Structure formats: C-alpha cells, structure tokens
Amino acid sequence: MIDEKSLLHKTTARQRARALSSVDDPFTYTRGENWDQVCVQFRCQPGFEEFMAALVDAIDVKRKTLFEFENTPFYCLEAEVNTPTARGGQTLVRLKMRNLLTNAVFEKTFKASDKFKEPDLQSVEASYLYSDGDGSHFLDQESYETLTLTDEMVGNALDFLIEGALIQLRKYNGNPIGLDLPILVELNVAYTEPAVRGDSSSGTVTKPARLETGLEIRVPLFIKEGEKVKVSTESREFAGRA
C-alpha cells in the first residue's frame, strides 16, 4: 500500500508543480518518469495551494493585467518600464493600478523582479433583486444563493439596473466584491417633455429625459415617453433607440 504522505514528501516542488499543471483537477496528479504506475489522489495540505499559486513578475504586468498585492486584487490601468542608464542600476516598473475592493486608483513603483500572485477572482451571472439598508441584493444564477453588496461595492450601478436585470458579479476568494456593467443597457423613458415645433430650428436638438431607474440623460427630440433607449454605462449618455 502506498503511503501518500511520504510519497508527496519525496517529490520535489518542481515535480509537484509540473504534475499539477498537466491536469484539470488540482487535487489529482499523475507522475511521469519513475511514476508511471503511480496515481495519487490527495487533498492539499495547509499552505500547499498558496505555494502552488502562479506568480507574475512586475515587468510582465501589462495594461488589463489582474494581480494581487498585499492580499488585495488589483487591475493594471497603465504600465511603464524605466530602464536605468547607469551601469548596475535597477529596472523599475511604474504601475497605475485600481484596487478592485475600493475602486481607488493610484500609482506605485516596483522592482522589475518583484512578484505578484494571481488573484482568486471569479465572475458569476446574477440577477438584481432589490436594495435596502443592508445593501443591494443579487441572486446567483448557478447556486441560487442571495449575494449582498455594499453601496461602496455597487457604486453608481443602480442607475442602470432594474429588477431582474442580469449582470456579471465579481467574487474574490469566494466573496462578492463588485459588478461588471455591460457597455450598453436598455431602459425605458419614464418621463420626457414632448418636442415643441421650432425647437430644432432654434438650435435645440436634445431634451432631458428621466429613465425608469431615475437616471436623467439628454435624448434627441424625437424620443417619446415610454420608449426604450440604449444608454452607455461609461459616459451615461444616450446611445440610440433599443
């Protein structure tokens, strides 16, 4: 009978890493040379999963790269590599980064050899339920679990959400941390004044409109109350008829 614990200790870290990367199930691995007849199933020991986490060098971080720094997930907005002119100088990497927990943006300089873990981020489809004093509540479409986000996590997303709307919800280490809005959403015009003859000739080409979420935008004169329109979640502007 194979002693799984002693078997694992006899393998090198590099062997275990190479074995784990070759299969879909992170808790199962099959050995190659000298292990042709051995297939061991095991549950990771404490700290082993962290040890196996992929690392990213600072110099390899590019725009849109996701990485973990000081136990916090970040999104790279800009990356600038500064190569030293003096002999023996260090190559530095300046990153403009967004904290995915607070949405705060700042810049920080790292050594090119500094390493970051890949964050445990997951995106799940969820439907918007309602908001109250405890936050905004969403229904995970896979687990049917109700997930609650704070006002800080939601930000201005409620300007674009109606009950039942499907959206991508971000999780970090299994916990909800924010929302990924689509580029465009479709919303009904709850109120807008009718166009008045002569408005266009006087130079007026848009008018204010209040959407069903309460968001106020400007729309073309031909848009009527009750119509559905497309709205950009980035610019918060009219983007066409739905």
C-alpha positions as CSV (number, residue, x, y, z in Angstrom):
1,M,0.0,0.0,0.0
2,I,1.3,3.4,-1.0
3,D,1.9,5.9,1.9
4,E,0.6,9.1,0.3
5,K,2.2,11.4,2.8
6,S,5.7,10.0,2.4
7,L,5.2,9.8,-1.3
8,L,4.5,13.5,-1.5
9,H,7.5,14.5,0.6
10,K,9.8,12.6,-1.7
11,T,8.8,14.7,-4.7
12,T,10.4,18.0,-5.3
13,A,8.4,21.2,-5.5
14,R,9.2,21.5,-9.2
15,Q,7.9,17.9,-9.8
16,R,4.7,18.6,-8.0
17,A,4.1,21.8,-9.9
18,R,4.7,20.2,-13.2
19,A,2.4,17.4,-12.3
20,L,-0.4,19.6,-11.2
21,S,-0.2,21.8,-14.3
22,S,-0.9,18.8,-16.5
23,V,-4.4,18.0,-15.3
24,D,-7.7,19.7,-14.9
25,D,-8.4,18.6,-11.3
26,P,-5.9,20.4,-9.0
27,F,-6.3,17.7,-6.3
28,T,-5.3,14.9,-8.7
29,Y,-2.0,14.3,-10.4
30,T,-0.3,11.5,-12.3
31,R,3.5,11.2,-12.3
32,G,5.6,10.6,-15.4
33,E,9.2,9.3,-15.3
34,N,9.7,6.8,-12.3
35,W,6.0,7.3,-11.5
36,D,4.4,5.5,-14.5
37,Q,2.5,3.1,-12.3
38,V,1.6,5.6,-9.5
39,C,-1.5,7.8,-9.5
40,V,-2.1,9.5,-6.2
41,Q,-5.2,11.5,-5.2
42,F,-4.8,13.9,-2.4
43,R,-6.2,16.9,-0.7
44,C,-3.8,19.8,-0.5
45,Q,-2.1,20.3,2.9
46,P,-2.4,23.7,4.6
47,G,-0.3,26.2,2.7
48,F,0.3,24.0,-0.3
49,E,-2.3,25.7,-2.5
50,E,-0.8,29.0,-1.7
51,F,2.7,27.7,-2.5
52,M,1.4,26.5,-5.9
53,A,-0.2,29.8,-6.8
54,A,1.1,31.2,-10.1
55,L,3.4,34.2,-9.7
56,V,3.8,37.2,-12.1
57,D,6.9,39.3,-12.4
58,A,6.3,43.0,-12.1
59,I,8.0,43.6,-15.5
60,D,5.4,41.3,-17.1
61,V,2.4,43.2,-15.8
62,K,0.7,44.9,-18.7
63,R,-2.5,47.0,-19.1
64,K,-5.5,45.0,-18.1
65,T,-3.4,42.5,-16.1
66,L,-5.0,41.3,-12.8
67,F,-2.7,40.7,-9.9
68,E,-2.6,40.5,-6.1
69,F,-0.6,43.0,-4.0
70,E,-0.7,43.0,-0.1
71,N,-3.6,40.5,-0.1
72,T,-5.7,42.8,-2.4
73,P,-6.7,42.3,-6.0
74,F,-5.7,45.0,-8.5
75,Y,-6.3,45.8,-12.1
76,C,-3.5,47.4,-14.1
77,L,-4.5,50.6,-15.9
78,E,-1.1,51.6,-17.2
79,A,2.4,50.1,-17.0
80,E,5.7,51.9,-17.7
81,V,9.1,50.3,-17.6
82,N,12.1,52.5,-16.7
83,T,15.4,51.1,-17.8
84,P,18.4,52.6,-15.9
85,T,21.1,54.4,-17.9
86,A,23.7,54.0,-15.3
87,R,25.6,50.7,-15.1
88,G,24.3,48.4,-12.3
89,G,21.1,50.4,-12.0
90,Q,17.8,48.6,-11.4
91,T,15.0,48.3,-13.9
92,L,11.8,49.8,-12.4
93,V,8.2,49.3,-13.3
94,R,5.6,52.1,-12.5
95,L,2.1,50.8,-12.4
96,K,-1.2,52.8,-12.4
97,M,-3.5,50.4,-10.6
98,R,-7.1,50.1,-9.5
99,N,-8.0,48.5,-6.2
100,L,-10.8,46.1,-7.0
101,L,-12.2,46.2,-3.4
102,T,-12.4,50.0,-3.1
103,N,-12.1,51.2,-6.7
104,A,-9.3,53.6,-5.6
105,V,-6.7,54.4,-8.3
106,F,-3.1,55.2,-7.5
107,E,0.4,54.7,-8.9
108,K,3.3,52.7,-7.4
109,T,6.8,51.8,-8.5
110,F,8.1,48.2,-8.2
111,K,11.4,46.5,-9.0
112,A,11.2,44.5,-12.2
113,S,11.9,41.3,-10.3
114,D,9.1,41.9,-7.7
115,K,6.5,39.1,-7.9
116,F,2.7,39.1,-7.6
117,K,0.2,36.3,-7.1
118,E,-2.6,35.8,-9.5
119,P,-5.8,36.8,-7.5
120,D,-8.6,34.2,-7.0
121,L,-11.2,36.2,-9.0
122,Q,-14.4,34.7,-10.3
123,S,-17.2,36.2,-12.3
124,V,-20.7,34.7,-12.0
125,E,-24.0,35.7,-13.6
126,A,-26.5,37.2,-11.1
127,S,-29.9,38.9,-11.3
128,Y,-30.6,42.1,-9.4
129,L,-33.3,41.7,-6.7
130,Y,-33.6,44.8,-4.6
131,S,-31.8,47.3,-2.4
132,D,-32.4,48.2,1.2
133,G,-30.5,49.5,4.2
134,D,-28.2,46.4,4.2
135,G,-27.1,46.9,0.6
136,S,-28.0,45.6,-2.8
137,H,-29.1,42.0,-3.2
138,F,-28.4,39.7,-6.2
139,L,-29.4,36.1,-7.0
140,D,-26.5,33.9,-8.2
141,Q,-27.9,32.1,-11.3
142,E,-25.9,29.0,-10.6
143,S,-26.1,28.4,-6.9
144,Y,-29.4,30.4,-6.3
145,E,-27.6,32.0,-3.4
146,T,-28.5,35.5,-2.5
147,L,-25.4,37.8,-2.5
148,T,-25.3,41.2,-0.9
149,L,-23.0,44.0,-1.9
150,T,-22.4,47.2,0.0
151,D,-23.2,50.7,-1.5
152,E,-19.4,51.1,-2.0
153,M,-19.2,47.9,-4.0
154,V,-22.1,48.8,-6.2
155,G,-21.2,52.4,-6.8
156,N,-23.5,54.1,-9.4
157,A,-24.5,50.7,-11.0
158,L,-28.1,51.1,-9.6
159,D,-28.6,53.9,-12.2
160,F,-28.6,51.2,-14.8
161,L,-30.2,48.3,-13.0
162,I,-33.9,47.3,-12.9
163,E,-35.4,44.3,-11.0
164,G,-34.5,41.0,-12.7
165,A,-31.6,42.5,-14.8
166,L,-28.8,40.0,-15.4
167,I,-25.3,41.2,-14.7
168,Q,-21.8,39.8,-14.0
169,L,-20.9,39.8,-10.3
170,R,-17.2,39.6,-9.3
171,K,-16.0,37.5,-6.4
172,Y,-12.6,37.5,-4.7
173,N,-11.7,34.4,-2.6
174,G,-15.3,33.4,-2.9
175,N,-16.8,36.7,-1.6
176,P,-18.7,39.2,-3.7
177,I,-16.7,42.4,-4.3
178,G,-18.4,44.3,-7.2
179,L,-20.2,44.3,-10.5
180,D,-19.1,44.4,-14.1
181,L,-21.6,46.5,-16.1
182,P,-22.2,45.8,-19.8
183,I,-21.1,48.6,-22.2
184,L,-24.8,49.4,-23.0
185,V,-28.0,48.8,-21.1
186,E,-31.6,49.2,-22.3
187,L,-34.0,51.3,-20.2
188,N,-37.5,52.8,-20.6
189,V,-38.0,56.5,-20.7
190,A,-40.2,57.2,-17.7
191,Y,-40.7,60.9,-18.4
192,T,-39.7,63.4,-21.1
193,E,-41.4,66.5,-22.5
194,P,-42.9,66.3,-26.0
195,A,-40.9,68.0,-28.7
196,V,-42.1,71.5,-29.4
197,R,-42.3,72.7,-33.0
198,G,-39.5,75.1,-33.7
199,D,-37.0,73.6,-31.2
200,S,-34.8,72.2,-33.9
201,S,-34.8,75.5,-35.8
202,S,-33.7,77.3,-32.7
203,G,-30.7,75.1,-32.3
204,T,-32.1,72.7,-29.7
205,V,-31.5,69.1,-30.7
206,T,-31.8,67.3,-27.4
207,K,-34.1,67.4,-24.3
208,P,-33.9,66.0,-20.8
209,A,-35.4,62.6,-20.0
210,R,-35.8,60.6,-16.8
211,L,-35.3,56.9,-17.2
212,E,-37.1,54.1,-15.2
213,T,-34.1,53.8,-12.8
214,G,-34.2,57.6,-12.0
215,L,-31.2,58.4,-14.1
216,E,-31.6,61.6,-16.1
217,I,-30.0,61.9,-19.5
218,R,-30.4,64.0,-22.6
219,V,-32.2,62.4,-25.6
220,P,-33.0,63.5,-29.2
221,L,-36.2,65.5,-29.7
222,F,-37.9,62.5,-31.4
223,I,-37.7,60.2,-28.3
224,K,-41.1,59.8,-26.7
225,E,-42.1,58.9,-23.2
226,G,-42.4,55.1,-22.8
227,E,-39.8,54.3,-25.5
228,K,-36.8,52.1,-24.7
229,V,-33.4,53.5,-25.3
230,K,-29.8,52.4,-25.1
231,V,-27.5,54.1,-22.6
232,S,-23.7,53.9,-22.3
233,T,-22.7,52.8,-18.8
234,E,-19.3,54.6,-19.2
235,S,-20.5,58.0,-20.5
236,R,-24.0,57.8,-19.0
237,E,-25.3,59.2,-22.3
238,F,-27.9,58.2,-24.9
239,A,-26.6,55.6,-27.3
240,G,-29.6,55.0,-29.6
241,R,-33.1,53.5,-29.7
242,A,-33.4,50.0,-28.3
